[in-house]
Amino acid sequence: MTGVARQSGIALVLVMWVLTLLTVMALGMTATQRTETSLTDNAISTARFHALADAAIAYTALSFMSEPQDSETDGEQESPTVWLPNDVPRMWSFAGENLIIRVSNESSRINLNQAQPDELRTLLGLLGVGAEEGDAIAAAIADWRDEDDLVQLDGAEDDDYMAEGRSLGAKDAFFDSVEELHQVMGMTGEIYRRLAPLVTVYTSGGSVDEDFAAPEVLATLRDLSLEEAIEEVEKRDLPTVPGAEAPKTRNRGGPLYRVRIEENSAGRPGRTMEALFELTPGQKPPYYVHWRRYGLDRRQPNAAPSDQG
């Protein structure tokens, strides 16, 4: 091979290496751009959902502050459709998007700081927790919130927490949030998942508004079986008979409401926001949001939402 041919071969190899390097760099830049575009789109979509969810809170608060309005059909008045805080899904369309709104009455939950240990044991049993485990958790909840260091039967105070290697003992004060249950001796993630939607720390007065209570709460308070309580709730939530006159003064709970807003995501996990708001008529704005939580919805829908504009 002549020197010229050898040099041409080396030049060709170098060109091929340069082309390969440029191709790899181009692919890398394309992948980076795609990632950045995807991140940007996701950020915009998330910010849009947050704004829509805040609009849904405002719409819900306004709806619960307003008296239901009669609608007219062919000159006849129809009974108003009353939006009640019974966790029934409602479809709401706004700014070209469809959202699902669920509203529940906060005072229809059992207060962790006021419930008797027997009530907590009953509630845990209705949630499928075994008797021995339920007794221990209920007693540990009572020990967590009381101010003394005396251990209740099956309960847990500081020494018991230390024996399990926990750096913090019982709080010896009221719960400030439901999430504190995670720190209570014996509480598991699965039991918390079942219990948390049924309890609260935000109400006062000691009584539970049974008009919108979940079946498990109703069964606990009335000493019913879960089946009996479910039947009671089904009767309670039956729609008004067509043509019947709906009382405008019907209890609608409040002033504290928990609202869950979901993307209508057609079967795939969608964004959600859960919030606790309080009606404050006469103030600006006339409601106050105590907290918001964002996440993804992986629950299976258990009811079809009613359409609302």
C-alpha positions as CSV (number, residue, x, y, z in Angstrom):
1,M,0.0,0.0,0.0
2,T,1.4,3.4,-1.0
3,G,1.7,6.2,1.4
4,V,-1.1,8.1,-0.2
5,A,-3.5,5.2,0.1
6,R,-2.4,4.7,3.7
7,Q,-3.1,8.4,4.5
8,S,-6.5,8.2,2.7
9,G,-7.5,5.2,4.8
10,I,-6.5,7.0,8.0
11,A,-8.5,10.1,7.0
12,L,-11.5,7.9,6.2
13,V,-11.4,6.3,9.7
14,L,-11.0,9.7,11.3
15,V,-14.0,11.0,9.4
16,M,-16.1,8.0,10.4
17,W,-15.1,8.5,14.1
18,V,-16.0,12.2,13.9
19,L,-19.4,11.3,12.3
20,T,-20.0,8.7,15.0
21,L,-19.1,11.2,17.7
22,L,-21.4,13.9,16.2
23,T,-24.2,11.4,15.9
24,V,-23.9,10.4,19.6
25,M,-23.8,14.0,20.6
26,A,-26.9,14.8,18.4
27,L,-28.8,11.9,19.9
28,G,-27.8,13.0,23.4
29,M,-28.9,16.5,22.8
30,T,-32.2,15.3,21.3
31,A,-32.9,13.1,24.4
32,T,-32.0,16.0,26.7
33,Q,-34.3,18.3,24.8
34,R,-37.1,15.8,25.0
35,T,-36.6,15.4,28.7
36,E,-36.6,19.1,29.2
37,T,-39.7,19.5,27.1
38,S,-41.4,16.7,29.0
39,L,-40.4,18.3,32.4
40,T,-41.7,21.7,31.2
41,D,-45.0,20.3,30.0
42,N,-45.4,18.5,33.3
43,A,-44.7,21.6,35.3
44,I,-47.2,23.6,33.2
45,S,-49.8,20.9,33.5
46,T,-49.3,20.7,37.3
47,A,-49.5,24.4,37.7
48,R,-52.7,24.5,35.7
49,F,-54.2,21.7,37.8
50,H,-53.3,23.6,41.0
51,A,-55.1,26.7,39.7
52,L,-58.1,24.7,38.6
53,A,-58.3,23.0,42.0
54,D,-58.2,26.3,43.8
55,A,-61.0,27.5,41.5
56,A,-62.9,24.3,42.4
57,I,-62.5,25.1,46.1
58,A,-63.9,28.6,45.6
59,Y,-66.8,27.2,43.6
60,T,-67.6,24.6,46.3
61,A,-67.4,27.2,49.1
62,L,-69.7,29.5,47.2
63,S,-72.2,26.7,46.6
64,F,-72.3,25.7,50.3
65,M,-72.8,29.3,51.3
66,S,-75.7,29.8,48.9
67,E,-79.3,28.6,49.3
68,P,-80.3,26.1,46.6
69,Q,-82.2,27.9,43.9
70,D,-85.4,26.6,42.3
71,S,-85.2,26.0,38.6
72,E,-88.2,26.4,36.3
73,T,-89.4,24.1,33.5
74,D,-92.3,25.2,31.4
75,G,-93.5,27.6,34.0
76,E,-93.3,25.1,36.8
77,Q,-90.9,25.2,39.6
78,E,-88.8,22.1,40.3
79,S,-87.4,21.2,43.6
80,P,-83.8,22.4,44.1
81,T,-81.0,19.9,43.8
82,V,-79.2,20.3,47.1
83,W,-75.5,19.7,47.1
84,L,-74.8,17.7,50.3
85,P,-71.4,16.9,51.9
86,N,-71.9,13.1,51.6
87,D,-68.8,12.4,49.5
88,V,-70.8,11.7,46.3
89,P,-68.7,12.6,43.2
90,R,-69.8,15.6,41.1
91,M,-68.5,16.5,37.7
92,W,-67.6,20.2,37.3
93,S,-66.5,21.8,34.0
94,F,-64.3,24.9,34.1
95,A,-61.9,26.5,31.6
96,G,-62.3,23.6,29.2
97,E,-61.4,21.0,31.8
98,N,-63.5,18.4,33.7
99,L,-62.9,17.8,37.4
100,I,-64.5,15.5,39.9
101,I,-65.4,17.1,43.2
102,R,-66.2,15.2,46.4
103,V,-67.2,17.1,49.5
104,S,-67.5,15.6,53.0
105,N,-68.5,17.2,56.3
106,E,-65.6,17.4,58.7
107,S,-67.8,17.3,61.8
108,S,-69.1,13.9,60.6
109,R,-65.8,12.4,61.5
110,I,-64.7,11.0,64.9
111,N,-62.3,13.4,66.7
112,L,-59.1,11.7,67.8
113,N,-58.7,14.0,70.8
114,Q,-62.2,13.4,72.1
115,A,-63.1,9.8,71.2
116,Q,-63.3,7.3,74.1
117,P,-61.0,4.3,73.8
118,D,-64.0,2.0,73.5
119,E,-65.2,4.0,70.5
120,L,-61.8,3.7,68.9
121,R,-61.7,-0.1,69.5
122,T,-65.1,-0.4,67.9
123,L,-64.1,1.7,64.9
124,L,-60.9,-0.3,64.4
125,G,-62.8,-3.6,64.6
126,L,-65.2,-2.4,62.0
127,L,-62.2,-1.7,59.8
128,G,-61.1,-5.3,60.0
129,V,-58.4,-4.9,62.7
130,G,-58.2,-7.9,65.1
131,A,-59.5,-7.5,68.7
132,E,-56.1,-7.7,70.4
133,E,-54.4,-5.4,67.9
134,G,-57.3,-3.0,68.0
135,D,-57.2,-2.9,71.8
136,A,-53.5,-2.0,71.8
137,I,-53.8,0.7,69.1
138,A,-56.8,2.3,70.9
139,A,-55.0,2.3,74.2
140,A,-51.8,3.7,72.6
141,I,-53.9,6.5,71.0
142,A,-55.3,7.4,74.4
143,D,-51.8,7.3,76.0
144,W,-50.4,9.5,73.2
145,R,-52.9,12.3,73.9
146,D,-53.2,12.2,77.7
147,E,-50.8,14.4,79.8
148,D,-49.7,11.7,82.3
149,D,-47.1,8.9,82.0
150,L,-49.5,6.2,83.3
151,V,-49.8,3.3,80.9
152,Q,-53.3,2.2,80.0
153,L,-54.1,-1.5,79.7
154,D,-52.4,-2.6,76.5
155,G,-51.3,1.0,75.9
156,A,-47.8,2.6,75.4
157,E,-45.9,5.4,77.2
158,D,-42.3,6.6,76.8
159,D,-40.6,3.4,78.1
160,D,-42.5,1.3,75.6
161,Y,-41.5,3.5,72.7
162,M,-37.8,3.5,73.9
163,A,-37.9,-0.3,74.2
164,E,-38.8,-0.4,70.5
165,G,-35.8,1.8,69.6
166,R,-37.9,5.0,69.0
167,S,-36.1,8.2,70.0
168,L,-39.4,9.9,70.8
169,G,-42.0,8.7,73.3
170,A,-45.7,9.4,73.6
171,K,-46.6,13.0,72.9
172,D,-48.7,13.5,76.1
173,A,-50.7,16.1,74.3
174,F,-53.5,16.3,71.8
175,F,-53.0,15.3,68.2
176,D,-52.3,18.4,66.0
177,S,-52.9,16.4,62.8
178,V,-54.3,13.0,61.8
179,E,-50.8,12.2,60.3
180,E,-49.5,11.9,63.8
181,L,-51.1,8.5,64.0
182,H,-48.1,7.2,62.0
183,Q,-46.1,7.8,65.2
184,V,-48.4,5.9,67.5
185,M,-47.3,2.5,68.7
186,G,-48.8,-0.4,66.8
187,M,-50.1,1.8,63.9
188,T,-49.3,0.3,60.4
189,G,-49.6,1.9,57.0
190,E,-52.6,-0.2,56.0
191,I,-54.5,0.5,59.2
192,Y,-53.7,4.2,58.9
193,R,-55.0,4.1,55.3
194,R,-58.4,2.8,56.5
195,L,-58.7,4.9,59.6
196,A,-57.5,8.3,58.5
197,P,-60.5,9.2,56.3
198,L,-62.9,8.6,59.2
199,V,-61.2,10.7,61.9
200,T,-60.3,14.4,62.5
201,V,-58.6,16.8,64.9
202,Y,-60.2,20.0,63.6
203,T,-63.7,19.8,65.1
204,S,-64.8,20.8,68.6
205,G,-67.8,20.2,70.9
206,G,-67.5,16.5,71.2
207,S,-70.6,15.5,69.1
208,V,-70.5,14.0,65.6
209,D,-72.9,15.1,63.0
210,E,-74.4,11.8,62.0
211,D,-76.3,13.2,59.0
212,F,-73.3,12.7,56.8
213,A,-71.3,10.2,58.7
214,A,-69.7,7.2,56.9
215,P,-71.1,3.8,57.6
216,E,-68.2,2.9,59.9
217,V,-68.6,6.0,61.9
218,L,-72.4,5.6,62.1
219,A,-72.0,1.9,63.2
220,T,-69.5,3.0,65.9
221,L,-71.8,5.7,67.4
222,R,-75.1,3.8,67.2
223,D,-73.8,0.3,68.1
224,L,-74.9,-1.1,64.7
225,S,-73.4,-3.8,62.6
226,L,-71.6,-2.5,59.5
227,E,-74.3,-4.0,57.3
228,E,-77.0,-2.1,59.2
229,A,-75.1,1.1,59.0
230,I,-74.6,0.8,55.3
231,E,-78.3,0.3,54.9
232,E,-79.0,3.4,57.0
233,V,-76.6,5.4,54.8
234,E,-78.2,4.2,51.6
235,K,-81.6,5.2,52.8
236,R,-80.3,8.5,54.0
237,D,-78.6,9.4,50.7
238,L,-81.6,8.4,48.5
239,P,-82.4,11.3,46.1
240,T,-85.6,13.3,46.7
241,V,-88.6,11.8,45.1
242,P,-89.2,13.6,41.8
243,G,-91.9,16.3,42.2
244,A,-91.5,16.3,46.0
245,E,-90.7,19.5,47.8
246,A,-87.2,19.5,49.1
247,P,-86.7,21.5,52.3
248,K,-84.4,24.4,51.8
249,T,-83.4,24.4,55.4
250,R,-82.0,20.8,55.3
251,N,-78.8,20.5,57.3
252,R,-75.7,20.8,55.0
253,G,-73.1,20.4,57.7
254,G,-70.2,22.8,58.1
255,P,-68.6,25.2,58.6
256,L,-65.6,22.8,58.0
257,Y,-65.6,20.8,54.8
258,R,-63.1,18.4,53.3
259,V,-63.0,18.5,49.5
260,R,-61.2,16.2,47.1
261,I,-60.7,17.3,43.6
262,E,-59.6,14.8,40.9
263,E,-58.7,15.1,37.3
264,N,-61.1,13.2,35.0
265,S,-58.3,11.1,33.7
266,A,-60.2,8.4,31.8
267,G,-59.0,5.4,33.8
268,R,-55.4,6.4,34.4
269,P,-54.0,7.8,37.6
270,G,-54.7,11.5,37.6
271,R,-53.7,14.5,39.8
272,T,-55.7,15.1,43.0
273,M,-55.9,17.8,45.6
274,E,-57.5,17.3,49.0
275,A,-58.1,20.3,51.1
276,L,-59.9,21.4,54.3
277,F,-61.7,24.7,54.1
278,E,-63.9,26.6,56.5
279,L,-66.7,28.9,55.6
280,T,-66.3,32.4,57.1
281,P,-69.2,34.5,55.9
282,G,-68.7,38.2,56.2
283,Q,-65.0,38.0,55.8
284,K,-62.8,38.5,52.7
285,P,-62.6,35.9,51.2
286,P,-65.6,34.2,52.9
287,Y,-63.7,31.0,53.3
288,Y,-60.3,29.9,54.7
289,V,-58.3,26.9,53.5
290,H,-56.6,25.2,56.4
291,W,-54.4,22.9,54.3
292,R,-54.0,21.4,50.8
293,R,-52.5,18.1,49.8
294,Y,-51.5,17.1,46.3
295,G,-51.0,13.6,44.9
296,L,-52.0,11.0,42.3
297,D,-55.3,9.2,42.4
298,R,-54.9,5.4,42.2
299,R,-58.3,4.6,43.7
300,Q,-60.9,2.7,41.6
301,P,-64.0,4.8,41.2
302,N,-67.0,3.5,43.2
303,A,-69.7,5.8,41.7
304,A,-70.3,7.7,38.6
305,P,-70.2,11.5,39.1
306,S,-73.2,13.6,38.5
307,D,-72.8,16.3,35.9
308,Q,-72.7,19.9,37.1
309,G,-71.7,23.0,35.1
